Amino acid sequence: MIYFPQLRNDALVQYPAGRTRIYRTVETLTEELRPLKSTDPGAQRIRWKMLMRGLSDSERQAVEQFHQSVEGQFRPFGFMDPFDNLLAWSTDFANAIWHKDAGIVLTPLQPDPTGGTQGFLVSNPTALSRRFYQILPVACWYQLIASVYLKSALATALPLVIGPIGNALSVPVMVGNSWERAAVRNQPAASGEEMLTGVELAPFTEVQCFGFQLEPTLVPAVYKTTAGIGGFYAACRLEHDALDWETEGVNSHSTELVVVTA
């Protein structure tokens, strides 16, 4: 898969940047010629407009190589929404998209840090370390950060896991008896297009979890709840064939890119 390039500072876009959701309305006339209007969910599109300023020579080259690889509007590519949580069902850990190693037990309707009951108690009653995780079709050479709210009746070091399948990074974080948001950044790999992120529980331990988030930023942004669709789109396209540059000085270039969901 072709992927949208990440800039030198590990960002996907520069601000200000804009995101627009485009909907189509279907109008039907009844026998009495009365119009009935409804939205067409199958025609929904998302459009990101990004003005990139001050790009270095190497960043310009990366953007140009990307533009050539997709041939303007012709080829689709993978794009991570810089405003969204990449994970799907980020609060509903009981959904099938979340993988649970054999033995992991999930208890829903637990208190959460917002005062609601969307938290989960994740338990490992076995004598082996067990993982609870989600896998995304995201290039492992991106710089990403995963975060989750955690709480435990007994203070413990709980590993957060992030990275390519089979070689994921495991970083212990301290969990206490009050809600804390823990975060871990991956170590970009040279290859791989499946990113794993989750938690690992030691034998006979349990922890309360809420609000998993994965995003292409340096620090966690405000938590965003997702449902069936996360912020990764596998079939986006550029809106224009032309790539126009303005050179403002030595090692400083600007251009505008518009990305749309296919």
Legacy VTK file of the C-alpha trace (Angstrom):
# vtk DataFile Version 3.0
C-alpha trace
ASCII
DATASET POLYDATA
POINTS 262 float
0.000 0.000 0.000
1.106 3.581 -0.651
0.992 5.868 2.399
0.839 9.617 2.857
4.304 10.826 3.974
5.143 11.950 7.496
7.132 15.170 7.853
10.547 15.623 9.488
9.029 16.495 12.880
6.872 13.326 12.773
3.744 15.331 11.926
1.372 14.536 9.071
0.136 18.082 8.575
0.816 21.636 9.652
-1.739 23.944 11.188
-3.954 25.578 10.205
-5.446 22.608 8.368
-9.091 21.902 7.609
-11.375 18.862 7.512
-14.787 18.901 5.862
-17.442 16.194 5.824
-19.499 16.126 2.625
-22.982 14.595 2.606
-25.456 13.942 -0.193
-29.183 14.448 0.228
-31.605 12.201 -1.663
-34.981 13.709 -2.532
-37.961 11.500 -3.439
-41.345 12.704 -4.632
-44.430 10.939 -3.328
-47.491 10.287 -5.450
-48.862 13.559 -4.065
-45.672 15.278 -5.320
-44.495 15.937 -1.785
-40.707 15.851 -1.417
-39.138 13.458 1.080
-35.489 14.158 1.872
-32.966 11.858 3.512
-29.194 11.588 3.745
-27.293 9.050 1.651
-24.700 7.509 4.034
-23.034 5.647 1.180
-22.075 8.937 -0.475
-20.418 10.525 2.564
-16.895 11.816 1.920
-14.204 13.525 3.985
-11.925 16.226 2.605
-8.695 17.428 4.228
-7.082 20.673 3.039
-3.473 21.075 4.135
-1.171 24.019 3.492
2.426 22.939 4.095
4.930 25.731 4.696
8.662 25.817 5.315
9.331 22.286 4.107
12.976 21.336 3.851
14.511 20.061 0.630
14.217 16.467 1.884
10.567 16.965 2.908
9.794 18.456 -0.497
11.440 15.474 -2.131
9.342 13.076 -0.013
6.123 14.865 -1.013
7.143 14.847 -4.685
7.985 11.146 -4.575
4.625 10.441 -2.956
2.826 12.518 -5.610
4.600 10.617 -8.379
3.820 7.230 -6.808
0.073 7.935 -6.697
0.135 9.652 -10.130
-1.895 12.626 -8.950
-5.531 11.614 -8.560
-5.042 8.176 -10.089
-3.937 5.814 -7.312
-5.423 5.371 -3.819
-3.280 5.561 -0.686
-3.509 5.117 3.067
-4.119 8.250 5.120
-4.286 8.802 8.878
-6.725 11.518 9.932
-4.598 13.968 11.968
-7.725 15.086 13.863
-9.017 11.646 14.885
-8.352 8.480 16.868
-7.028 5.777 14.536
-8.583 2.950 16.570
-12.125 1.719 15.942
-14.475 0.994 18.870
-12.052 2.834 21.135
-14.297 2.484 24.191
-16.075 -0.824 23.483
-13.350 -3.339 24.296
-15.852 -6.184 24.015
-16.116 -5.600 20.256
-14.597 -8.333 18.075
-12.062 -5.895 16.604
-10.193 -6.103 19.932
-8.082 -9.271 20.185
-7.919 -11.057 23.529
-5.369 -13.757 24.297
-6.878 -16.943 25.686
-7.832 -16.439 29.316
-8.409 -12.671 29.247
-11.708 -11.738 30.937
-13.512 -8.429 30.236
-16.090 -7.049 32.651
-18.037 -4.068 31.220
-20.083 -1.279 32.840
-17.263 -0.228 35.151
-16.768 3.380 36.331
-14.737 5.543 33.960
-12.759 8.780 34.483
-15.552 10.908 32.985
-18.004 9.848 35.700
-19.829 7.356 33.462
-19.843 3.572 33.309
-18.015 2.880 30.047
-14.910 1.473 31.718
-13.831 -2.177 31.532
-12.170 -4.382 34.105
-9.551 -6.428 32.220
-8.458 -9.529 34.141
-5.846 -12.218 33.594
-6.619 -15.181 35.890
-4.054 -17.415 34.155
-0.446 -18.273 35.031
0.851 -16.714 31.764
1.210 -13.130 30.578
-1.746 -12.279 28.322
-2.369 -9.436 25.860
-5.415 -7.399 24.956
-4.879 -5.416 21.720
-6.026 -4.108 18.353
-4.262 -4.426 14.986
-4.428 -1.725 12.304
-3.231 -1.862 8.662
-0.897 1.085 9.284
2.701 1.365 8.097
5.066 0.584 10.974
7.578 3.244 9.881
5.240 6.030 11.038
5.851 7.695 14.407
2.714 7.058 16.495
1.652 7.408 20.105
-0.819 5.197 21.977
-2.623 6.261 25.145
-5.189 4.776 27.522
-6.732 5.615 30.899
-5.766 3.053 33.558
-6.562 2.368 37.200
-5.688 -0.496 39.556
-6.618 -1.331 43.136
-3.010 -2.444 43.690
-0.110 -0.362 42.364
1.496 -2.242 39.507
3.736 -1.807 36.468
1.602 -2.569 33.421
3.279 -2.890 30.001
1.740 -0.952 27.116
2.452 -2.644 23.785
2.939 -0.939 20.416
4.704 -1.885 17.188
4.832 -4.462 14.389
3.244 -7.845 14.973
5.921 -10.201 16.280
8.253 -7.378 17.307
6.113 -4.953 19.306
7.676 -2.667 21.895
6.597 -3.325 25.509
6.935 -0.359 27.883
5.912 -0.678 31.574
3.898 2.210 33.049
2.979 2.641 36.696
-0.721 2.240 37.478
-2.226 3.283 40.802
-5.629 3.553 42.464
-6.658 6.732 40.619
-7.267 7.235 36.924
-4.150 8.229 34.968
-3.631 8.509 31.249
-0.615 6.445 30.227
1.071 6.862 26.840
3.808 5.164 24.828
5.456 6.008 21.497
6.520 3.352 19.028
9.951 2.865 17.546
9.449 3.181 13.775
10.398 -0.006 11.937
11.923 -0.282 8.483
9.027 -2.372 7.197
5.683 -3.854 8.142
2.108 -2.753 7.491
0.303 -4.045 10.590
0.555 -2.021 13.794
-0.356 -3.671 17.106
-1.263 -1.668 20.189
-2.690 -2.781 23.511
-1.837 -3.801 27.087
-0.131 -6.849 28.555
-1.238 -8.281 31.877
1.021 -10.295 34.154
-0.370 -13.570 35.621
-3.212 -13.144 38.119
-3.584 -9.384 37.664
-6.387 -7.057 36.652
-6.702 -3.410 35.652
-9.480 -0.966 34.836
-9.241 0.501 31.320
-10.970 3.272 29.413
-10.476 5.177 26.184
-7.729 3.723 24.032
-6.290 6.124 21.448
-3.688 5.860 18.680
-2.611 8.934 16.712
0.238 10.291 14.557
1.321 12.991 17.023
4.142 13.596 19.496
1.887 13.823 22.579
-1.649 12.529 23.186
-4.437 14.848 22.075
-7.844 15.111 23.756
-9.464 11.671 23.792
-11.875 11.042 20.903
-14.406 8.215 21.096
-14.812 6.181 17.917
-17.347 3.588 16.819
-17.094 1.259 13.810
-14.716 3.490 11.845
-11.441 4.815 13.195
-9.289 7.572 11.741
-7.324 5.447 9.254
-8.563 5.424 5.645
-7.072 2.873 3.253
-8.399 4.322 -0.017
-7.913 8.087 -0.177
-6.942 10.100 -3.246
-5.518 13.497 -4.022
-8.055 15.987 -5.321
-5.734 17.514 -7.928
-3.196 16.207 -10.421
-0.946 19.260 -10.259
1.561 19.865 -7.463
2.492 23.543 -7.239
5.455 24.762 -5.184
6.513 28.135 -3.876
10.133 28.426 -2.746
10.459 31.083 -0.032
14.165 30.692 0.618
16.984 28.244 1.039
15.619 24.882 2.202
12.125 26.355 2.574
9.242 25.321 0.293
5.439 25.519 0.453
2.609 23.683 -1.270
-1.026 22.745 -0.716
-2.439 19.233 -0.726
-6.097 18.249 -0.692
-6.950 14.654 0.268
-10.405 13.096 -0.128
-11.825 9.702 0.816
-12.615 7.598 -2.224
LINES 1 263
262 0 1 2 3 4 5 6 7 8 9 10 11 12 13 14 15 16 17 18 19 20 21 22 23 24 25 26 27 28 29 30 31 32 33 34 35 36 37 38 39 40 41 42 43 44 45 46 47 48 49 50 51 52 53 54 55 56 57 58 59 60 61 62 63 64 65 66 67 68 69 70 71 72 73 74 75 76 77 78 79 80 81 82 83 84 85 86 87 88 89 90 91 92 93 94 95 96 97 98 99 100 101 102 103 104 105 106 107 108 109 110 111 112 113 114 115 116 117 118 119 120 121 122 123 124 125 126 127 128 129 130 131 132 133 134 135 136 137 138 139 140 141 142 143 144 145 146 147 148 149 150 151 152 153 154 155 156 157 158 159 160 161 162 163 164 165 166 167 168 169 170 171 172 173 174 175 176 177 178 179 180 181 182 183 184 185 186 187 188 189 190 191 192 193 194 195 196 197 198 199 200 201 202 203 204 205 206 207 208 209 210 211 212 213 214 215 216 217 218 219 220 221 222 223 224 225 226 227 228 229 230 231 232 233 234 235 236 237 238 239 240 241 242 243 244 245 246 247 248 249 250 251 252 253 254 255 256 257 258 259 260 261
